[in-house]
Amino acid sequence: MHPIRIIGLVALVVGVILIIMGYNASQSFTEELSESLTGRYSDETTWYFIIGAASATLGLLLAVFGQRR
């Protein structure tokens, strides 16, 4: 297995973990209270989702298309 694909798989796993952390953060009592008052999630929760999605997408692309020969 090529190192690029291994990096892709690691990035995919990290991305999924960050998305799960963002989901768990969004379900906390304080986050739900803040979301109901302001109409949006906190910056920290939003960054978990953004970075997790970007990492998972990049990891998937690297794992699938990484250095074919």
Helices and strands as residue ranges (DSSP letters): H 3-26, H 29-38, H 43-65
